[in-house]
Amino acid sequence: MSVAPDPYVLILGRFFVGLGVGVASVTAPIYIAEALPSEVRGTWRCMLGFSAVPAAVIQFVLMLLLPEPPRWLLMKNDKNQVICVLSKIYDLSRLEDEIDHLTAASEEESQKKNEIRYFNVFRIKEIRIAYLAGAGLQAFQQLTGINTVMYYSPTIVQMAGFSSNQLVLLLSLVVAAMNAAETTVGIYLIDHVGWKKLARSSLSGAGYSHYL
């Protein structure tokens, strides 16, 4: 996008960036859930520390070193590679149990695979509700316009009547800091309060803000 000759190429680049970020936000948690022991999931300090370096460069380099998820390898009947990957993750005392558990889960999943179709998302009530809840929350998060506020906060502040460039940048920094602070609070509350109460209070606050 930095060498885009016109706004149309820039918009096209933004489209592909958004598509890539969206796909990564879906696949990364699945990969983590399949490849990591349960006791280290949810840790976040290293992730925040790495943000000090250009994230895209780190992500590209490290992804070249990542092994395939054990579940996917087992689906491809590559059990030797499964053992190799799991041996790097788990202690030898847990390795055999994890292999047995993964094999049993894969066999059960393969038996159910032929029974699952895409239209079941809308036909089966439990899946439909889960789909609407997940997709709805993602849609609401975008429709609130938070990305516009974050991207154009300096312009919005200037339109509000502030003419000093230093003050505009300072207020924009305050907006970004509030967003980061609330994200950190959300990470804490989701484990202590529950996602339902957190979602309801967040949506209520967002709705009230739009009403004002």
C-alpha positions as CSV (number, residue, x, y, z in Angstrom):
1,M,0.0,0.0,0.0
2,S,3.0,2.3,0.5
3,V,3.6,2.4,-3.2
4,A,-0.1,2.7,-4.3
5,P,-0.3,5.1,-7.2
6,D,-3.9,6.0,-6.6
7,P,-6.7,5.7,-4.0
8,Y,-8.2,2.7,-5.8
9,V,-5.1,0.5,-5.3
10,L,-4.9,1.7,-1.7
11,I,-8.5,0.6,-1.1
12,L,-7.7,-2.7,-2.8
13,G,-4.7,-3.2,-0.5
14,R,-6.8,-2.3,2.5
15,F,-9.3,-5.0,1.4
16,F,-6.6,-7.7,1.3
17,V,-5.0,-6.6,4.6
18,G,-8.4,-6.8,6.2
19,L,-9.1,-10.2,4.7
20,G,-5.7,-11.5,5.9
21,V,-6.1,-10.1,9.4
22,G,-9.6,-11.6,9.6
23,V,-8.4,-15.0,8.5
24,A,-5.5,-14.8,11.0
25,S,-7.8,-13.8,13.8
26,V,-9.9,-17.0,13.2
27,T,-7.1,-19.5,12.5
28,A,-4.6,-18.4,15.1
29,P,-6.8,-19.3,18.2
30,I,-7.6,-22.7,16.5
31,Y,-3.9,-23.4,16.0
32,I,-3.1,-22.4,19.5
33,A,-5.9,-24.6,20.9
34,E,-4.7,-27.6,18.9
35,A,-1.0,-27.3,19.3
36,L,-0.4,-26.0,22.9
37,P,-0.9,-27.6,26.3
38,S,-3.8,-26.3,28.2
39,E,-1.7,-24.8,31.0
40,V,0.0,-22.3,28.8
41,R,-3.0,-21.1,26.8
42,G,-4.2,-17.6,27.4
43,T,-0.8,-16.3,28.3
44,W,-0.3,-12.8,26.8
45,R,2.8,-11.1,28.2
46,C,5.2,-12.4,25.5
47,M,2.6,-11.4,22.8
48,L,2.5,-7.8,24.1
49,G,6.3,-7.7,24.4
50,F,6.8,-8.8,20.8
51,S,4.6,-5.9,19.7
52,A,7.6,-3.6,20.2
53,V,9.0,-5.1,17.0
54,P,7.2,-4.9,13.6
55,A,4.6,-7.6,14.1
56,A,4.2,-8.6,10.5
57,V,8.0,-9.3,10.1
58,I,8.0,-11.5,13.3
59,Q,4.9,-13.3,12.3
60,F,6.1,-14.1,8.8
61,V,9.5,-15.4,10.0
62,L,8.1,-17.4,12.9
63,M,5.3,-18.9,10.9
64,L,8.0,-20.5,8.6
65,L,9.2,-22.4,11.7
66,L,5.9,-23.5,13.0
67,P,4.9,-27.2,12.6
68,E,1.6,-28.3,11.3
69,P,-1.1,-28.9,14.0
70,P,-1.0,-32.5,15.3
71,R,-4.7,-32.9,14.6
72,W,-4.3,-32.0,11.0
73,L,-1.3,-34.3,10.6
74,L,-3.4,-37.1,12.1
75,M,-6.1,-36.4,9.6
76,K,-3.4,-36.9,6.9
77,N,-2.4,-40.3,8.6
78,D,1.1,-38.9,9.3
79,K,1.4,-40.4,12.7
80,N,5.2,-40.3,12.8
81,Q,5.1,-36.5,12.3
82,V,2.4,-36.3,15.0
83,I,4.7,-38.0,17.5
84,C,7.5,-35.7,16.5
85,V,5.4,-32.6,17.0
86,L,3.9,-33.7,20.2
87,S,7.2,-34.7,21.7
88,K,8.3,-31.0,21.3
89,I,5.3,-29.8,23.2
90,Y,4.6,-32.4,26.0
91,D,6.9,-34.2,28.4
92,L,7.5,-37.8,27.8
93,S,5.3,-38.7,30.8
94,R,2.3,-37.1,29.0
95,L,3.2,-37.9,25.4
96,E,1.5,-41.3,25.2
97,D,-1.7,-40.1,26.8
98,E,-1.9,-37.1,24.5
99,I,-1.4,-39.3,21.4
100,D,-4.1,-41.7,22.6
101,H,-6.5,-38.8,23.4
102,L,-5.8,-37.1,20.0
103,T,-6.2,-40.4,18.1
104,A,-9.5,-41.1,19.8
105,A,-10.8,-37.6,19.2
106,S,-9.7,-37.7,15.5
107,E,-11.5,-41.0,15.0
108,E,-14.7,-39.7,16.6
109,E,-14.5,-36.6,14.5
110,S,-14.0,-38.6,11.3
111,Q,-17.1,-40.6,12.1
112,K,-19.2,-37.5,12.5
113,K,-17.7,-35.7,9.5
114,N,-20.0,-37.3,7.0
115,E,-23.0,-36.3,9.1
116,I,-22.1,-32.6,9.2
117,R,-23.1,-30.2,6.4
118,Y,-22.8,-26.5,6.0
119,F,-26.6,-26.0,6.0
120,N,-26.7,-27.6,9.5
121,V,-25.5,-24.1,10.7
122,F,-29.0,-22.9,10.0
123,R,-31.0,-26.1,10.4
124,I,-29.9,-27.2,13.9
125,K,-31.0,-24.8,16.6
126,E,-28.0,-25.1,18.9
127,I,-25.5,-24.5,16.0
128,R,-27.7,-21.7,14.6
129,I,-27.8,-19.8,17.9
130,A,-24.0,-20.2,18.4
131,Y,-23.4,-19.0,14.8
132,L,-25.7,-16.0,15.1
133,A,-24.1,-15.0,18.5
134,G,-20.6,-15.2,17.2
135,A,-21.2,-13.6,13.8
136,G,-23.5,-11.0,15.4
137,L,-20.9,-9.9,18.0
138,Q,-18.3,-9.6,15.2
139,A,-20.6,-7.6,13.1
140,F,-21.7,-5.3,15.9
141,Q,-18.0,-4.7,16.8
142,Q,-17.4,-3.5,13.3
143,L,-20.7,-1.6,12.9
144,T,-20.0,0.5,16.0
145,G,-17.5,2.4,13.9
146,I,-14.6,1.9,16.3
147,N,-12.1,1.4,13.5
148,T,-13.1,4.7,11.9
149,V,-12.7,6.4,15.3
150,M,-9.2,4.9,15.8
151,Y,-8.0,5.6,12.2
152,Y,-9.3,9.1,12.0
153,S,-9.2,10.3,15.6
154,P,-6.9,13.2,14.7
155,T,-9.3,14.5,12.1
156,I,-12.3,14.0,14.4
157,V,-10.5,16.0,17.1
158,Q,-9.7,18.8,14.7
159,M,-13.4,18.8,13.5
160,A,-14.4,19.2,17.2
161,G,-12.6,22.6,17.2
162,F,-9.1,21.8,18.4
163,S,-6.6,23.5,16.2
164,S,-3.3,22.9,18.0
165,N,-1.4,20.0,16.4
166,Q,0.2,19.0,19.7
167,L,-3.2,18.9,21.4
168,V,-4.8,17.0,18.6
169,L,-2.0,14.3,18.8
170,L,-2.3,14.2,22.6
171,L,-6.1,13.7,22.5
172,S,-5.6,11.0,19.8
173,L,-3.1,9.3,22.1
174,V,-5.7,9.4,24.9
175,V,-8.2,7.7,22.6
176,A,-5.7,4.9,21.8
177,A,-4.7,4.6,25.4
178,M,-8.3,4.2,26.5
179,N,-8.9,1.5,23.9
180,A,-5.8,-0.4,25.1
181,A,-6.8,0.0,28.7
182,E,-10.3,-1.3,28.2
183,T,-8.9,-4.2,26.2
184,T,-6.7,-5.2,29.1
185,V,-9.6,-4.8,31.5
186,G,-11.7,-7.0,29.2
187,I,-9.0,-9.8,29.3
188,Y,-9.2,-9.8,33.1
189,L,-13.0,-9.6,33.4
190,I,-13.8,-12.3,30.8
191,D,-12.3,-15.0,33.2
192,H,-13.7,-13.5,36.4
193,V,-17.2,-12.2,35.3
194,G,-18.0,-14.4,32.3
195,W,-18.4,-13.4,28.6
196,K,-22.2,-13.1,28.7
197,K,-22.3,-10.4,31.4
198,L,-19.3,-8.7,29.7
199,A,-21.0,-8.7,26.3
200,R,-24.3,-7.4,27.7
201,S,-22.7,-4.6,29.5
202,S,-20.4,-3.7,26.6
203,L,-23.4,-3.7,24.1
204,S,-25.5,-1.7,26.5
205,G,-22.7,0.9,26.9
206,A,-22.2,1.1,23.1
207,G,-25.9,1.4,22.4
208,Y,-26.2,4.2,25.0
209,S,-23.3,6.0,23.5
210,H,-24.8,5.8,20.0
211,Y,-28.1,7.1,21.5
212,L,-26.4,10.1,22.9
